[in-house]
Amino acid sequence: MTDKKPTIWDEIRRISDELELKVHLASMDARDRWQTLKPRVKALEEKMEEKTAQASARVVEELNNVGALIRELRDDVVARAK
């Protein structure tokens, strides 16, 4: 059996789905930040579908950038919910 490690994309999708559920409880700032990030996640998804076999350096860079922003937003939403 092959042990498949989660990729950056898997983490971005998981956190995005999590944020979609939590954002209605979040502050207006978090909602605005999520609305800004949401189209970037969709665009990345489309790029990933196009370049599944050979993701370009630009796509990988964007994955890292969006991943960092999404993790930061998730952490802020969780911190404010406490």
MDAnalysis code that builds the backbone (N, CA, C; Angstrom):
import MDAnalysis as mda
import numpy as np

u = mda.Universe.empty(246, n_residues=82, atom_resindex=np.repeat(np.arange(82), 3), trajectory=True)
u.add_TopologyAttr("name", ["N", "CA", "C"] * 82)
u.add_TopologyAttr("resid", np.arange(1, 83))
u.add_TopologyAttr("resname", ["MET", "THR", "ASP", "LYS", "LYS", "PRO", "THR", "ILE", "TRP", "ASP", "GLU", "ILE", "ARG", "ARG", "ILE", "SER", "ASP", "GLU", "LEU", "GLU", "LEU", "LYS", "VAL", "HIS", "LEU", "ALA", "SER", "MET", "ASP", "ALA", "ARG", "ASP", "ARG", "TRP", "GLN", "THR", "LEU", "LYS", "PRO", "ARG", "VAL", "LYS", "ALA", "LEU", "GLU", "GLU", "LYS", "MET", "GLU", "GLU", "LYS", "THR", "ALA", "GLN", "ALA", "SER", "ALA", "ARG", "VAL", "VAL", "GLU", "GLU", "LEU", "ASN", "ASN", "VAL", "GLY", "ALA", "LEU", "ILE", "ARG", "GLU", "LEU", "ARG", "ASP", "ASP", "VAL", "VAL", "ALA", "ARG", "ALA", "LYS"])
u.atoms.positions = np.array([
    [0.840, -1.189, 0.000],
    [0.000, 0.000, 0.000],
    [0.877, 1.241, 0.000],
    [0.570, 2.192, -0.851],
    [1.347, 3.417, -0.958],
    [0.855, 4.437, 0.053],
    [1.805, 5.022, 0.791],
    [1.475, 6.045, 1.774],
    [1.587, 7.403, 1.095],
    [0.435, 8.004, 0.780],
    [0.419, 9.281, 0.064],
    [0.451, 10.436, 1.053],
    [1.501, 11.258, 0.959],
    [1.636, 12.429, 1.824],
    [0.775, 13.558, 1.275],
    [0.144, 14.327, 2.174],
    [-0.624, 15.479, 1.702],
    [0.302, 16.518, 1.069],
    [-0.167, 17.132, 0.024],
    [0.615, 18.161, -0.660],
    [0.195, 19.540, -0.158],
    [0.925, 20.548, -0.583],
    [0.560, 21.926, -0.245],
    [-0.850, 22.198, -0.752],
    [-1.161, 21.713, -1.956],
    [-2.485, 21.926, -2.519],
    [-3.560, 21.270, -1.652],
    [-3.305, 20.059, -1.177],
    [-4.265, 19.383, -0.304],
    [-4.536, 20.218, 0.940],
    [-3.476, 20.784, 1.500],
    [-3.626, 21.619, 2.696],
    [-4.411, 22.891, 2.386],
    [-4.115, 23.517, 1.247],
    [-4.835, 24.726, 0.858],
    [-6.321, 24.426, 0.699],
    [-6.668, 23.348, 0.027],
    [-8.079, 22.995, -0.172],
    [-8.758, 22.688, 1.168],
    [-8.077, 21.955, 2.046],
    [-8.655, 21.601, 3.342],
    [-8.918, 22.856, 4.170],
    [-7.923, 23.744, 4.230],
    [-8.073, 24.972, 5.005],
    [-9.131, 25.870, 4.363],
    [-9.175, 25.927, 3.035],
    [-10.183, 26.738, 2.349],
    [-11.584, 26.267, 2.697],
    [-11.787, 24.969, 2.665],
    [-13.096, 24.418, 3.013],
    [-13.453, 24.737, 4.461],
    [-12.475, 24.620, 5.334],
    [-12.667, 24.934, 6.755],
    [-13.029, 26.410, 6.939],
    [-12.314, 27.290, 6.238],
    [-12.585, 28.724, 6.339],
    [-13.964, 29.082, 5.804],
    [-14.365, 28.439, 4.733],
    [-15.680, 28.706, 4.150],
    [-16.772, 28.486, 5.198],
    [-16.609, 27.478, 6.027],
    [-17.589, 27.183, 7.072],
    [-17.511, 28.160, 8.240],
    [-16.311, 28.613, 8.587],
    [-16.117, 29.454, 9.769],
    [-16.248, 30.947, 9.512],
    [-16.119, 31.362, 8.267],
    [-16.002, 32.785, 7.979],
    [-17.288, 33.553, 8.314],
    [-18.433, 32.913, 8.301],
    [-19.664, 33.628, 8.615],
    [-19.700, 34.080, 10.072],
    [-18.884, 33.467, 10.911],
    [-18.797, 33.857, 12.310],
    [-17.668, 34.853, 12.568],
    [-16.889, 35.086, 11.555],
    [-15.679, 35.896, 11.724],
    [-15.988, 37.391, 11.609],
    [-14.979, 38.178, 11.890],
    [-15.086, 39.633, 11.782],
    [-15.188, 40.045, 10.311],
    [-15.590, 41.265, 10.082],
    [-15.664, 41.793, 8.724],
    [-14.296, 41.783, 8.046],
    [-13.246, 42.041, 8.816],
    [-11.895, 42.020, 8.256],
    [-11.571, 40.632, 7.711],
    [-11.878, 39.602, 8.483],
    [-11.613, 38.230, 8.035],
    [-12.454, 37.903, 6.805],
    [-13.693, 38.343, 6.783],
    [-14.557, 38.107, 5.617],
    [-13.984, 38.778, 4.375],
    [-13.541, 40.011, 4.528],
    [-12.950, 40.723, 3.392],
    [-11.690, 40.017, 2.898],
    [-10.851, 39.576, 3.828],
    [-9.626, 38.872, 3.451],
    [-9.961, 37.573, 2.731],
    [-10.979, 36.861, 3.213],
    [-11.371, 35.601, 2.578],
    [-11.918, 35.864, 1.172],
    [-12.714, 36.910, 1.003],
    [-13.264, 37.224, -0.314],
    [-12.149, 37.580, -1.305],
    [-11.064, 38.138, -0.816],
    [-9.916, 38.438, -1.662],
    [-9.154, 37.166, -2.034],
    [-9.046, 36.250, -1.086],
    [-8.298, 35.008, -1.325],
    [-9.076, 33.985, -2.154],
    [-10.376, 33.974, -2.018],
    [-11.209, 32.958, -2.664],
    [-10.979, 32.848, -4.177],
    [-10.952, 33.966, -4.923],
    [-10.694, 33.855, -6.363],
    [-9.293, 33.314, -6.679],
    [-8.328, 33.618, -5.822],
    [-6.967, 33.100, -6.033],
    [-6.943, 31.592, -5.854],
    [-7.707, 31.087, -4.881],
    [-7.779, 29.637, -4.676],
    [-8.415, 28.976, -5.898],
    [-9.488, 29.558, -6.411],
    [-10.161, 29.028, -7.597],
    [-9.225, 29.041, -8.802],
    [-8.508, 30.140, -8.993],
    [-7.568, 30.236, -10.111],
    [-6.464, 29.199, -9.982],
    [-5.989, 28.992, -8.762],
    [-4.958, 27.973, -8.537],
    [-5.494, 26.587, -8.854],
    [-6.723, 26.337, -8.470],
    [-7.332, 25.039, -8.753],
    [-7.366, 24.783, -10.258],
    [-7.736, 25.807, -11.016],
    [-7.772, 25.674, -12.473],
    [-6.377, 25.433, -13.042],
    [-5.378, 26.158, -12.525],
    [-4.002, 25.962, -12.979],
    [-3.516, 24.558, -12.642],
    [-3.876, 24.085, -11.456],
    [-3.445, 22.748, -11.041],
    [-4.041, 21.687, -11.967],
    [-5.272, 21.868, -12.370],
    [-5.911, 20.925, -13.283],
    [-5.221, 20.938, -14.637],
    [-4.798, 22.116, -15.088],
    [-4.122, 22.253, -16.374],
    [-2.717, 21.660, -16.343],
    [-2.029, 21.825, -15.240],
    [-0.621, 21.468, -15.170],
    [-0.346, 20.388, -14.119],
    [-1.245, 19.428, -14.006],
    [-1.102, 18.409, -12.976],
    [0.243, 17.703, -13.057],
    [0.620, 17.269, -14.224],
    [1.849, 16.499, -14.366],
    [3.100, 17.335, -14.155],
    [3.077, 18.563, -14.601],
    [4.281, 19.375, -14.502],
    [3.953, 20.809, -14.094],
    [3.779, 21.007, -12.820],
    [3.473, 22.341, -12.306],
    [4.676, 23.250, -12.503],
    [4.427, 24.396, -13.074],
    [5.520, 25.331, -13.319],
    [5.983, 25.961, -12.008],
    [7.143, 26.556, -12.045],
    [7.694, 27.221, -10.864],
    [6.756, 28.335, -10.396],
    [6.101, 28.991, -11.328],
    [5.167, 30.068, -10.972],
    [3.964, 29.529, -10.199],
    [3.444, 28.388, -10.620],
    [2.310, 27.787, -9.920],
    [2.736, 27.356, -8.517],
    [3.912, 26.770, -8.405],
    [4.418, 26.352, -7.102],
    [4.601, 27.574, -6.193],
    [5.132, 28.652, -6.741],
    [5.310, 29.885, -5.969],
    [3.961, 30.419, -5.486],
    [2.969, 30.422, -6.379],
    [1.637, 30.897, -6.009],
    [1.003, 29.982, -4.963],
    [1.215, 28.672, -5.079],
    [0.738, 27.735, -4.065],
    [1.300, 28.097, -2.701],
    [2.584, 28.347, -2.651],
    [3.224, 28.707, -1.388],
    [2.685, 30.032, -0.837],
    [2.510, 31.026, -1.714],
    [2.001, 32.331, -1.288],
    [0.574, 32.235, -0.761],
    [-0.305, 31.596, -1.529],
    [-1.697, 31.468, -1.110],
    [-1.801, 30.593, 0.129],
    [-0.994, 29.540, 0.176],
    [-0.996, 28.678, 1.361],
    [-0.651, 29.449, 2.627],
    [0.353, 30.298, 2.543],
    [0.755, 31.096, 3.709],
    [-0.349, 32.068, 4.110],
    [-0.985, 32.700, 3.132],
    [-2.066, 33.648, 3.435],
    [-3.273, 32.941, 4.039],
    [-3.601, 31.780, 3.524],
    [-4.746, 31.033, 4.050],
    [-4.473, 30.540, 5.464],
    [-3.273, 30.041, 5.707],
    [-2.931, 29.600, 7.066],
    [-2.968, 30.772, 8.041],
    [-2.479, 31.941, 7.606],
    [-2.503, 33.138, 8.451],
    [-3.944, 33.545, 8.770],
    [-4.809, 33.543, 7.756],
    [-6.209, 33.898, 7.967],
    [-6.883, 32.891, 8.904],
    [-6.640, 31.602, 8.700],
    [-7.211, 30.585, 9.579],
    [-6.783, 30.815, 11.021],
    [-5.509, 31.076, 11.229],
    [-4.994, 31.304, 12.575],
    [-5.643, 32.534, 13.215],
    [-5.832, 33.602, 12.419],
    [-6.501, 34.804, 12.946],
    [-7.948, 34.534, 13.309],
    [-8.649, 33.796, 12.458],
    [-10.065, 33.480, 12.717],
    [-10.179, 32.632, 13.985],
    [-9.323, 31.639, 14.120],
    [-9.350, 30.778, 15.301],
    [-9.018, 31.581, 16.559],
    [-8.023, 32.452, 16.475],
    [-7.603, 33.249, 17.638],
    [-8.731, 34.198, 18.079],
    [-9.439, 34.789, 17.128],
    [-10.506, 35.718, 17.470],
    [-11.754, 35.012, 17.982],
    [-11.904, 33.734, 17.621],
    [-13.073, 32.970, 18.067],
    [-12.961, 32.541, 19.513],
    [-11.758, 32.632, 20.081],
    [-11.545, 32.188, 21.460],
    [-11.975, 33.233, 22.457],
])
